[in-house]
Amino acid sequence: MERLPQPASYASAKGNFAHYIFEHLFKLPAPERTIERARKYVEPAIESVLTEKVREEIGLDDEKLKGLLHETEEILVTYFEMEDPREVTHEGVELRMGVTIEGAPLFGILDRLDRDKDGNLIIVDYKTGGLPNRSFDSTTFANAELYAALCKEKLGELPTTMRLLYVAHGEAVERPVAEVNIRAREKAAASAWQKINTYYNDGDFPATPSKNACRFCNFKDLCRSQGVAVPS
Ligand code: SF4
């Protein structure tokens, strides 16, 4: 296994930047979660997220940094119009969960796991990119459904709702958790894991192109599906 590192992009740096601020904001006691406090995490985010390596990979100059800080301020203002974090009760932020389901090891980091007034668990995922198309295809909630599977296995409790917060656009997209979909995700993960094991044992990993994955892939020049042999 080559474990090729994924180079940073401006979009991933912006996402990590916003996630850093939200994570630290929600670790504060509820009454202290104000926009003024959120802004105080911008400087530490520069230190923590914009490492030398990231700066180099995204070609961060003064102009780009100014743009990133401007977009971050817009995200914060928009976010505080969407909800009041002082009213949020949560079970944790940046929750790292790993479980084994039907032999498949699954791992995920949940941005936030809320507990609503009726005692239900809500999966909250921040999105700093564009809005999904209106028909919300099956991929829109794919990660959140896997997070629901992790909660069910790890906490013994199935969340009732998945909420995606498009913080750059001020829109929240919500869907109830359907146990049948969670089972389907678990089955799909178990089947993918079985395939990985088969490929590993055979010593041959075929390329598995898909429109979404290939569009953003940084390893096209190594990929067999692009007509280039994968080195053995
Ligand atoms: S270009 Fe190749 S390696 Fe990249 S996602 Fe597509 S199939 Fe996978």
Residues whose N, C-alpha, C, O or C-beta is under 5 A from the ligand:
A	BS01	SF4	A207 T208 P209 S210 A213 C214 C217 F219 K220 C223 S225
